[in-house]
Amino acid sequence: MRATGTPTDQEAFQRSLQTFVDELRPWLELQDGPTSPRALFTLIEQCAFDETNDDIIVVLSPEAEALFRAWLCRNKIASDAGLNTVHAWSN
């Protein structure tokens, strides 16, 4: 998911995030998800910065891990098929 600006409207951000998650649903594998998925969950369980604020450590929730694996699978298939024209990671 790419954000092109600072979200100022929380509802618009939630809609965009929900659309992104919904598009990943077909790529979810049952074995990748938590055994007891929650209806509502955070994507990030823990977040910490180092002393210089140059590095960040993020711990994804179990549900977010499953979504991340679905995203990786979708992107690998698209890349193998030559359908990716934009780099997955950009600075």
N, C-alpha and C positions, 0 to 999 in steps of 0.2 A: 504494500500500500504506500502510495506516495502522497505526501502533503506538500502543496505548493505555496503554502503560506501559514501564518499563525491562525489556528481556528479560534474565532471569536464567538461563534454561535455553537453552543454545546449540543443542541438538537441536531444541527447539520452535521457536526462531527460524528455523533452517534449513528445517524443514518448512513453516513459514508462507511463507517466501520462495520455496521451490520451488513451492508451490501457486500463489502469485501469478504466477510466471514461466510455469508450465504453462498458466494461464488466458489468458495473452497469446499463446501459440503460434499459435492460429488466425488471429491478427491480424498475424503477421509476414509481411512481404513479402520475397521472396528478394533483390531488389535493394537492400533497406535493410541487410542484414546484411554482415558482413565476408566477403571472398572465401574465407578459410580460418578458419572459426569454430573455437574451441577447445571441447573437451568440458567442461573446467573453466575458469572464468574469474572474475576479480573484476569487480564492477560499477564500481568506481572505480579509475582508473589513477593519479590524483594528487589530493591535497586540501591546500589551504593556507589559513591564516587571515591576515587583515591584522594590523597592529600592535595594533589595539584589540580584536581578536576580534569585531568587529561584522559583518564581511563574510567570506565564505568563497568560495573558488574551487574548483570541483570539475570534474575532467576525467573523463568517463565512458569506460569501455572501449568498443571497437567493438561488442561484443555488447550492452552496456548501452544504447548509442545506438539499436540496432535495437529493443530492448525498449521504450525510451522512445517511439520513433516508433509502435510498435504500440499502446502505451497511449494516445497522443494520438489515433490513428485510432479506436480503440474508444470513447473518451470523446466524440469529436466526433459519431460516429454516434448514440450514446446521447443526447447533448444535443440533436441535431437532431430526434430522435424524441420528445423530451420525457421521456426515461426517467431523466435525472440529477436527483436531488432533493437531492444533497449537493454543495457546492462542491468542485471538484477540488483547490484549494489552500486551506489554512486555516492560520491562525497559532495 
